[in-house]
Amino acid sequence: MLLVVAAPALAAGPNEVDAKDVVTFHEDVEPILQRSCQGCHRPEGVAYGGMKAPMALTTYEESRPWARSIARQVEAKRMPPWFASEETHGLFTNERILSQEEVDTILSWASTGARRGDPANAPEPVEWPTGWLIGEPDLVLDLAEPFWVDDDVKDLNISLKAEMITNEMLSEPRWIKAIEFRSGSDVVHHVVGSRIAAETETPGASGLIGGIAPGTEPFHLPDGAGRLLTPGTQLYFSMHYNKEPGVDTGVWDRSQMAFKFHPKDAKIDRIAKWEGVGNSDFEIPPGHENWIIGASKVFEYPTTIYGYLPHSHLRGLDAKYTAYYPDGTEEVLLDVPAYDWNWQTNYIYKEPKDIPAGTRVDVLMTYVNTEERNELTVLELDTTRAVQFGGPTTDEMMIGFIDYSEDRGDEQITETEGASAAATPAAGGAR
C-alpha cells in the first residue's frame, strides 16, 4: 500500500508537482549550502589541511549541474564530512551535520527538476574570507629554507627548521590564540609544529603546538587560555611528504605556520597544551580485520579539554576517547565510528570540557589489515605483512591528540613557560 501511494510522487515530473510543494534553489537549498557546504565549496576554496573541494556551490549556475551528485552524497551521509557519532551532536563548534529535513529538501529539489526559484528570495551572499582562516595573522613563519622533495620520494618524514623568531618579528612574548598551518605544495600530507626537532612525531612528544592533516581545521583557543611564544624561539616543522615517485615529480615546498595572538592586556591563566595519547609499540597481524590498539593518560590536575584529533593511517577504522572519573563513573568523550584518513577532523568544543583531577582518558583505535581495505584506499597495501608504528603512509600510527590545559594552582609551571610568563606581567601571568 505504501509503495502504491509513493509511486506517483516518485514519478511526478517537474510540471506535475503542486506549487506549494515545489522546492527551489534560492528559497530552500541555498540557505542549506551556505550553512553547511560553501565553507569548502566556493571559488577560493578552503583547503582544510590541503583538502580542496572540486567545485563551487555558491550560485545556482554552479550548483545546478551537480544536483543529482549532491543528492547522492547527502543521502549517503558522505557529505558534509563529519565522522563523530550522534551522541556528541551539538557539542563541537565545527560540527557539519544536515538534519533529516535538510536532506529531504535537497533530495526533493534534485528529483523535481532542480528549479532555480525567485532570486529575489535568495539569502544574502556570505562574505567568505579569502586569506587565512584565522584572519590576518600577527606572525607568519615559513620553512627556514625551501625544501626540495625529490623525484624518487614516495614517503618522507623529516624535521625542518622554521624561520627563527627574531626581535624584529616579535618584540615581546605573546600568548597564542589561534594557529593555522598552510602546506607549500601538493605533496604535503601532514605537518606538526613543535618547539623540538623530531624526525617523526611520536606519541606524547612534548612541545607540540599544533598541526594539519587532510581535513584538519585551524586551532583556536578560548579567552584565558594560550600557548606562549617568545622572541628567539626556534620552531620546527615535522613534515610528512607523500607522492608517487617518478621523473619530474619533484617539487619545492615552503610550508608556513601562522599565529593570531590574544590582546596584550588579556588575562591568561591557563597554559594550553597539545599532546598525543598514543602507542608506538604495536604490531597489527597480517589478514586481521579488527585489531584494537589502546593508550591512556591520567590527568593529575583539574583539566579543561578544548578538543581532540584522532590520527591513524590507511588501516584505521575507528577511534574512541573515554573518560574514567575518580568516582567510578565513565563517559564517552568522542566516538568516531567511521574514521577517514582523508578527513582527519579535529573536534573542537563549543564549551570546553572540564574533568576532575585523577581522571583517566583511554583512547582506543581499531585497524584492519585485509585485502578488502585496498578497495577504500588510493595506495596498494601489503596485507600479508605485520604492520608496526612508522612514518610512511603504508605503516601505521595510533595517536589520540588532546588540546587541554591544567589548573595547577600555585605549582611552578615548566621552566620555559614560567620564565616567559614572568616576563609578561601584562598578560596576567599563568597558574
Secondary structure, 3 states (H helix, E strand, C coil): CHHHHHHHHHHCCHHHCCHHHCCEHHHHHHHHHHHHCCCCCCCCCCCECCECCCCCCCCHHHHHHHHHHHHHHHHCCCCCCCCCCHHHCCCECCCCCCCHHHHHHHHHHHHCCCECCCHHHCCCCCCCCCCCCCCCCCEEEEECCCEEECCCCCEEEEEEEECCCCCCCCCCCEEEEEEEEECCCCCEEEEEEECCCCCCCCCCCCCEEEEECCCCCCEECCCCEEEEECCCCCCEEEEEEECCCCCCCCEEECCEEEEEECCCCCCCCEEEEEEEEECCCCEECCCCCCEEEEEEEEECCCEEEEEEEEECCCCEEEEEEEEECCCCCEEEEEEECCCCCCCCCCEEEEEEEEECCCEEEEEEEEECCCHHHHHHCCCCCCCCCCEEECCCCCCECCEEEEEEEECCCCCCCCHHHHHHHHCCHHHCCCC
